[in-house]
Amino acid sequence: MNASKTQTLFSPPNAPQLPGLSFRGFGGEADFAHMAELINVCNRADKLDERTTAEEVRNNYTHLTNCDLDRDFLVAEIDGQMVGYSRVWWVEETDTGRIVAFHIGVLHPDWRRKGIGSAMLAWNQQRLREKVAELDKPKIFRGFFDESQPGDKALLQGDGYQAERFFFEMKRDLSEPIPEPQLPEGLEIRPVEEAHYRPIWDAKDEAFRDHWGHSPSTEESYQRWLNSPHFEPSLWQVAWDGDQVAGMILNVIFHNEDEELDRKWGWTDPICVRRPWRRRGLASNLLYASMRLLKDRGREWAALGVDVDNPLGALKLYENAGYKLHARFETWQKTID
């Protein structure tokens, strides 16, 4: 990928007439550091417990599916300085077969409520309509936001979106007693080797087919996972039944967040169990094994995200393991005419 490139100029519908405001397309690798900085500024303002780095942004944007950065990425600038950006892409849901057209947007707090966000949303939807026009299937727009982002909610609600799904972020104090893991008979946790990466990935994709919103994995998503700066297989807890992956928790530590957020969290997420091994206590015991490992790595809290209406009873499982509500987030959707 080139460090810089010729920038395409865009004209979003109903863009506000603000001095110095302009819109352009992707500018190459030089954008990644500015995007990371903007995300972190917004997360601080919105009181979100997440931080990112230019390395993480670069990896995410180097491995995209159904997204052409030259046409599906928009930057808002004031006097040549990035103050916002948005991106669009689509997937086909496994369970419904419908096309879900996703859009995300980030806008500097100093430039909110001036019409820029509305213009970016209109551009996102216009571009998505073009992208999915030839796909002869039911189609929806989908956006998402945290409970601490009321402006995002108001923007979508004002544009005709309706609440679709609710999620919790939960955390568990690792200073509290952690039960001794007791795996079901015949299963064992093994150290992860490089040869295991693809079988683990494929098993995860298979297990998540039963979850809301699943779409088939792609080679790009696999490469994004492999090249993540947070890829740390020594943290994973993967249960095997012979040569078959039965279940897993691919634990993650975001070390870049420790100092600024003044916390020592570890994420027991993603977690999944394949169908033949469910209802045997595997998930809860993988959680206990993960908690103990994270505590040994100096973590003080374990965290995860959960679909409140998960049909497999995940919320109750996590509550029984000692996880408590920390934050809420939602997805909202609108039918594409």
MARMAR-304737 format. One line per 8 residues: number of its first residue (from 0); their letters; for each residue z, x, y of C-alpha. Coordinates in Angstrom, 3 decimals, m for minus. Layout:
# MARMAR-304737
NUM = A = Z:X:Y ~ ...
# end
This chain:
# MARMAR-304737
0 = MNASKTQT = 0.000:0.000:0.000 ~ m0.980:1.398:3.386 ~ 1.776:2.286:5.819 ~ 0.005:0.285:8.530 ~ m2.995:m2.016:8.721 ~ m5.076:m4.023:11.132 ~ m3.043:m7.073:12.061 ~ m4.538:m10.562:11.964
8 = LFSPPNAP = m3.558:m12.881:14.817 ~ m2.527:m16.454:13.986 ~ m2.129:m19.617:16.057 ~ 0.475:m21.929:14.456 ~ 0.167:m25.636:15.294 ~ 2.219:m26.724:18.319 ~ 3.475:m23.217:19.061 ~ 5.726:m23.205:22.142
16 = QLPGLSFR = 4.501:m21.598:25.351 ~ 7.092:m18.840:25.682 ~ 6.497:m15.637:27.662 ~ 5.552:m12.787:25.329 ~ 5.387:m14.940:22.184 ~ 2.631:m14.137:19.682 ~ 2.032:m14.567:15.960 ~ 0.393:m12.126:13.593
24 = GFGGEADF = m0.086:m11.410:9.931 ~ 1.306:m8.681:7.717 ~ 1.381:m5.250:9.319 ~ 1.932:m3.081:6.263 ~ 4.963:m1.111:5.145 ~ 6.132:m0.653:8.706 ~ 7.232:m4.306:8.615 ~ 9.744:m3.881:5.785
32 = AHMAELIN = 12.473:m2.132:7.782 ~ 12.164:m4.692:10.585 ~ 12.340:m7.538:8.068 ~ 15.492:m6.123:6.485 ~ 17.111:m5.671:9.888 ~ 16.191:m9.231:10.889 ~ 17.544:m10.698:7.625 ~ 20.863:m8.926:8.146
40 = VCNRADKL = 21.151:m10.039:11.780 ~ 20.537:m13.634:10.709 ~ 22.961:m13.438:7.779 ~ 25.706:m12.129:10.048 ~ 25.095:m14.952:12.511 ~ 25.027:m17.542:9.720 ~ 28.108:m16.044:8.045 ~ 26.237:m15.444:4.806
48 = DERTTAEE = 27.766:m12.919:2.403 ~ 24.475:m11.132:1.744 ~ 22.882:m7.962:3.057 ~ 19.596:m6.319:2.181 ~ 17.774:m3.033:2.652 ~ 14.216:m2.015:3.466 ~ 13.929:m0.686:m0.094 ~ 14.821:m4.096:m1.524
56 = VRNNYTHL = 12.407:m5.910:0.785 ~ 9.631:m3.461:m0.079 ~ 10.139:m4.021:m3.813 ~ 10.178:m7.799:m3.433 ~ 7.011:m7.848:m1.337 ~ 5.145:m5.358:m3.504 ~ 5.360:m7.664:m6.540 ~ 4.386:m11.182:m5.497
64 = TNCDLDRD = 2.823:m14.047:m7.433 ~ 0.509:m16.652:m5.887 ~ 1.027:m15.033:m2.502 ~ m1.552:m13.005:m0.573 ~ 0.286:m11.146:2.179 ~ m2.851:m10.941:4.292 ~ m3.062:m14.746:4.453 ~ 0.365:m16.110:3.442
72 = FLVAEIDG = 2.712:m14.167:5.711 ~ 3.416:m14.887:9.373 ~ 5.285:m12.780:11.927 ~ 6.597:m14.115:15.242 ~ 6.947:m11.492:17.979 ~ 8.286:m11.441:21.519 ~ 6.660:m8.668:23.538 ~ 5.644:m6.964:20.305
80 = QMVGYSRV = 9.112:m7.106:18.689 ~ 9.606:m9.032:15.449 ~ 11.910:m12.023:15.977 ~ 10.914:m14.072:12.940 ~ 8.729:m14.246:9.881 ~ 7.793:m16.672:7.128 ~ 6.054:m16.550:3.770 ~ 4.542:m19.115:1.387
88 = WWVEETDT = 3.757:m19.213:m2.343 ~ 3.543:m21.727:m5.172 ~ 4.557:m22.147:m8.814 ~ 3.932:m24.679:m11.556 ~ 7.166:m26.132:m12.927 ~ 7.614:m25.963:m16.674 ~ 9.292:m29.333:m17.216 ~ 7.354:m31.520:m14.754
96 = GRIVAFHI = 3.996:m29.733:m14.571 ~ 3.945:m30.321:m10.824 ~ 3.035:m27.721:m8.227 ~ 5.959:m26.601:m6.075 ~ 4.874:m25.078:m2.771 ~ 7.661:m22.838:m1.476 ~ 8.207:m21.605:2.041 ~ 10.868:m19.388:3.570
104 = GVLHPDWR = 11.495:m18.508:7.188 ~ 13.770:m16.150:9.086 ~ 14.323:m16.430:12.848 ~ 16.536:m14.330:15.105 ~ 19.537:m16.328:16.409 ~ 18.586:m15.603:20.027 ~ 15.240:m17.367:19.545 ~ 16.294:m20.474:17.674
112 = RKGIGSAM = 15.941:m24.009:19.046 ~ 12.991:m23.020:21.214 ~ 10.233:m24.450:19.008 ~ 9.368:m21.243:17.151 ~ 10.900:m22.417:13.873 ~ 9.026:m25.729:14.027 ~ 5.752:m23.891:14.648 ~ 6.391:m21.562:11.720
120 = LAWNQQRL = 7.188:m24.519:9.438 ~ 3.971:m26.264:10.508 ~ 1.969:m23.099:9.802 ~ 3.646:m22.705:6.396 ~ 2.750:m26.243:5.390 ~ m0.800:m25.960:6.681 ~ m1.352:m22.761:4.716 ~ 0.231:m24.202:1.564
128 = REKVAELD = m1.969:m27.275:1.698 ~ m4.969:m24.950:1.740 ~ m3.628:m22.894:m1.174 ~ m2.937:m25.808:m3.531 ~ m5.747:m28.159:m2.456 ~ m7.828:m27.538:m5.583 ~ m4.905:m27.931:m8.013 ~ m5.195:m31.408:m9.525
136 = KPKIFRGF = m1.498:m32.028:m10.147 ~ 1.412:m33.657:m8.300 ~ 2.572:m31.386:m5.476 ~ 5.691:m30.997:m3.349 ~ 6.946:m28.722:m0.590 ~ 10.333:m27.157:m1.304 ~ 12.694:m25.383:1.085 ~ 16.270:m24.230:0.629
144 = FDESQPGD = 19.243:m23.279:2.782 ~ 22.964:m22.516:2.703 ~ 25.597:m24.926:4.012 ~ 26.213:m22.496:6.896 ~ 22.631:m22.980:8.125 ~ 22.668:m26.456:9.714 ~ 19.635:m25.590:11.823 ~ 17.522:m25.124:8.703
152 = KALLQGDG = 18.715:m28.451:7.352 ~ 17.941:m30.219:10.629 ~ 14.459:m28.672:10.728 ~ 13.559:m29.899:7.236 ~ 15.240:m33.275:7.635 ~ 13.398:m33.851:10.902 ~ 10.117:m33.125:9.152 ~ 10.668:m35.749:6.453
160 = YQAERFFF = 12.227:m33.663:3.691 ~ 14.883:m35.183:1.433 ~ 17.777:m33.610:m0.449 ~ 16.738:m32.614:m3.956 ~ 19.275:m30.377:m5.710 ~ 22.710:m28.891:m5.001 ~ 24.114:m25.524:m6.013 ~ 27.454:m23.735:m5.835
168 = EMKRDLSE = 28.217:m20.089:m5.323 ~ 31.446:m19.420:m7.217 ~ 33.784:m16.457:m7.495 ~ 36.563:m15.370:m9.828 ~ 39.540:m13.142:m9.036 ~ 39.467:m10.248:m11.491 ~ 43.161:m9.509:m10.948 ~ 43.942:m12.667:m12.906
176 = PIPEPQLP = 44.204:m12.421:m16.715 ~ 40.877:m12.084:m18.525 ~ 40.774:m13.246:m22.162 ~ 39.731:m10.794:m24.859 ~ 36.068:m11.429:m25.753 ~ 35.522:m12.824:m29.247 ~ 31.831:m13.058:m30.047 ~ 30.633:m15.572:m32.658
184 = EGLEIRPV = 30.330:m14.127:m36.143 ~ 27.215:m12.049:m36.703 ~ 26.636:m11.235:m33.036 ~ 27.278:m7.953:m31.266 ~ 26.903:m6.467:m27.794 ~ 24.890:m3.259:m27.799 ~ 24.180:m0.655:m25.135 ~ 20.847:m1.415:m23.444
192 = EEAHYRPI = 17.960:0.949:m24.130 ~ 14.615:1.118:m22.350 ~ 12.894:m0.386:m25.397 ~ 15.060:m3.486:m24.920 ~ 13.844:m4.313:m21.410 ~ 10.858:m6.459:m22.389 ~ 12.643:m8.334:m25.236 ~ 15.524:m9.075:m22.874
200 = WDAKDEAF = 13.143:m10.284:m20.163 ~ 11.233:m12.497:m22.590 ~ 14.445:m13.951:m24.023 ~ 15.700:m14.748:m20.530 ~ 12.461:m16.500:m19.646 ~ 12.604:m18.547:m22.845 ~ 16.235:m19.555:m22.320 ~ 15.653:m20.653:m18.727
208 = RDHWGHSP = 12.841:m23.015:m19.730 ~ 15.580:m25.616:m20.216 ~ 16.819:m25.201:m16.650 ~ 15.732:m27.187:m13.621 ~ 12.942:m25.649:m11.566 ~ 11.827:m23.095:m14.163 ~ 8.336:m21.682:m13.898 ~ 6.776:m19.164:m16.315
216 = STEESYQR = 7.460:m15.524:m15.556 ~ 4.607:m13.239:m14.551 ~ 3.917:m9.554:m14.903 ~ 4.573:m9.176:m11.180 ~ 8.020:m10.750:m11.508 ~ 8.758:m8.435:m14.444 ~ 7.748:m5.382:m12.411 ~ 9.819:m6.579:m9.459
224 = WLNSPHFE = 12.831:m6.793:m11.774 ~ 12.236:m3.350:m13.292 ~ 11.844:m1.719:m9.886 ~ 14.729:m3.417:m8.121 ~ 17.152:m0.986:m6.437 ~ 19.890:m3.023:m8.144 ~ 18.469:m2.552:m11.664 ~ 21.477:m1.154:m13.554
232 = PSLWQVAW = 21.274:m1.852:m17.312 ~ 24.614:m0.151:m18.001 ~ 26.227:m3.236:m16.422 ~ 24.520:m5.739:m18.718 ~ 26.162:m7.580:m21.575 ~ 23.491:m8.527:m24.112 ~ 24.411:m10.147:m27.426 ~ 22.151:m9.491:m30.422
240 = DGDQVAGM = 21.785:m11.242:m33.762 ~ 19.999:m8.601:m35.799 ~ 16.818:m7.835:m33.853 ~ 16.990:m11.081:m31.839 ~ 18.488:m11.422:m28.359 ~ 20.939:m14.324:m28.569 ~ 22.266:m14.369:m25.015 ~ 22.972:m12.212:m22.025
248 = ILNVIFHN = 24.550:m11.667:m18.643 ~ 22.553:m9.199:m16.553 ~ 25.405:m8.216:m14.271 ~ 24.595:m6.811:m10.845 ~ 26.521:m4.852:m8.224 ~ 25.079:m4.841:m4.704 ~ 26.603:m1.531:m3.647 ~ 24.959:m1.713:m0.213
256 = EDEELDRK = 27.196:m4.694:0.656 ~ 30.550:m3.103:m0.173 ~ 31.277:m1.325:3.095 ~ 29.936:m3.786:5.637 ~ 31.336:m6.879:3.917 ~ 34.562:m5.065:3.007 ~ 34.601:m6.404:m0.517 ~ 34.068:m5.276:m4.083
264 = WGWTDPIC = 32.122:m7.988:m5.839 ~ 30.106:m7.954:m9.035 ~ 27.673:m10.690:m10.023 ~ 27.877:m12.172:m13.516 ~ 24.417:m13.590:m13.021 ~ 21.882:m14.360:m14.416 ~ 23.523:m15.747:m17.537 ~ 21.750:m17.520:m20.389
272 = VRRPWRRR = 21.917:m18.252:m24.121 ~ 18.881:m19.085:m26.246 ~ 18.834:m22.442:m28.022 ~ 19.726:m21.342:m31.594 ~ 22.949:m19.704:m30.383 ~ 24.272:m22.353:m27.991 ~ 27.505:m24.349:m28.398 ~ 29.216:m21.464:m30.196
280 = GLASNLLY = 31.235:m19.987:m27.335 ~ 28.838:m17.135:m26.675 ~ 28.434:m17.722:m22.931 ~ 32.166:m17.796:m22.209 ~ 32.790:m14.645:m24.233 ~ 29.937:m12.829:m22.518 ~ 31.623:m13.809:m19.256 ~ 34.938:m12.324:m20.390
288 = ASMRLLKD = 33.197:m9.120:m21.483 ~ 31.386:m8.953:m18.125 ~ 34.555:m9.531:m16.124 ~ 36.313:m6.709:m17.950 ~ 33.376:m4.363:m17.425 ~ 33.153:m5.167:m13.716 ~ 36.885:m4.706:m13.287 ~ 36.600:m1.295:m14.969
296 = RGREWAAL = 33.864:m0.487:m12.436 ~ 36.264:m1.157:m9.571 ~ 35.192:m4.709:m8.772 ~ 37.800:m7.141:m7.491 ~ 35.803:m10.375:m7.778 ~ 33.089:m11.734:m10.064 ~ 30.551:m14.143:m8.558 ~ 27.676:m16.317:m9.704
304 = GVDVDNPL = 25.465:m19.212:m8.678 ~ 25.194:m22.517:m10.536 ~ 23.119:m25.677:m10.447 ~ 25.691:m28.446:m10.017 ~ 23.695:m30.733:m12.318 ~ 22.900:m28.111:m14.953 ~ 22.316:m30.165:m18.128 ~ 24.009:m27.571:m20.343
312 = GALKLYEN = 27.402:m27.982:m18.655 ~ 27.391:m24.618:m16.888 ~ 29.623:m25.758:m14.021 ~ 32.454:m26.811:m16.351 ~ 32.056:m23.590:m18.337 ~ 32.514:m21.480:m15.207 ~ 35.440:m23.541:m13.967 ~ 37.140:m23.103:m17.338
320 = AGYKLHAR = 36.595:m19.347:m17.043 ~ 38.417:m19.310:m13.693 ~ 35.557:m19.430:m11.196 ~ 36.144:m21.380:m7.993 ~ 33.823:m22.751:m5.325 ~ 32.945:m20.266:m2.580 ~ 29.838:m21.724:m0.881 ~ 27.208:m24.425:m1.276
328 = FETWQKTI = 23.458:m24.389:m0.898 ~ 20.725:m26.968:m1.315 ~ 17.022:m27.471:m1.953 ~ 15.063:m30.152:m0.087 ~ 11.586:m31.413:m0.873 ~ 8.701:m33.431:0.542 ~ 5.647:m34.803:m1.232 ~ 2.348:m33.147:m0.316
336 = D = m0.116:m35.898:0.538
# end
